[in-house]
Amino acid sequence: MAKSKAEIMQWLKQSLGEKDFNSIKSQINKIENSPSTTRYHYGQYMSLLSRFSKRDTRSRMGSVLVLMGANKQGVKDALRILG
């Protein structure tokens, strides 16, 4: 059974902890509301995702960012460049 976005967001909040969840959400809002210096903000998402050294961890965090409101193409481009 597919979960609703609200259920997924609640699960993410519980999994990440409210402080980290709110911090990530705030960073995404800041990125999305800022003038785009790269296509779909991929440069800013690269900076955010480069904190994670393992490729699989970056990929999972990319999915989390998209679920939390990040631009899907921007995250996808950032992950492609980071390798």
N, C-alpha and C positions, 0 to 999 in steps of 0.2 A: 504494500500500500504506500503510495507516494505521500510524503509529508508536505505540509504547507510551508510557505516561506517563513511564516511566524514561528512554526515549530522548529524549523532549521535554525533560525536566529536564536531562539531560546536555548537550543542545544549548544550552539556555538558559545553563547554567553556563559553557560554552565561549564563547558569544556575549557574555555580560555580564562575564565574568571572575569568578573565584571570590570575590574580595573583595566586589564589588558584588552578586553572586548571594546570598551569605551575609547581607549587610546587608539586602537586600530581604526575604529569607526571615525574618530575625529581626524586622523591622518588622511583617510580616504576622502572625507568631506572637504578637507583643506586642499587636497590635490585636485579633486573634481571642480572645485569652485575657483581655482586659480587660473590665470591665463595659461594656455597651453604653449609650452616652449618646444615640445616634441609632439609628434602625432599621437593623439589619444593619451597624452601624458606618459608615454612609455618610459621616458627618462626618469621621471619621479618614481614610477613603479619599480624600475631597475634598482634605484637607490634603496627603496624599501625592501625589496626581495633579496638584494645582495647581502643582507645581514645573515642570511641562512646559507651555510657552506655546502650542504648536501643538496644535490639536484632534486632528489625526490621530496625533500622537505620544502624546497622552494616551490615545487610544483603543487604540493598540497596547500601551501600558504597562498599561492596564486588563486587556487579554487576558493579558498576562504575569502580572499579579498573581493573576488567577483560576487560571491554570495552576499557580501556586506555592502555592495554598491559600487565597487570599482569598475572602470570601463574594461569590458572583457577583451577588446582588441588591444588596448594598451598593456594589459597584464600579459596577454599572449605574446605580444611583440617583445616585451621585457624578458620573459622567460626564454624566448627563442635566442635572443642576443646573449643572455647569461649562459646559455648552454645547458 
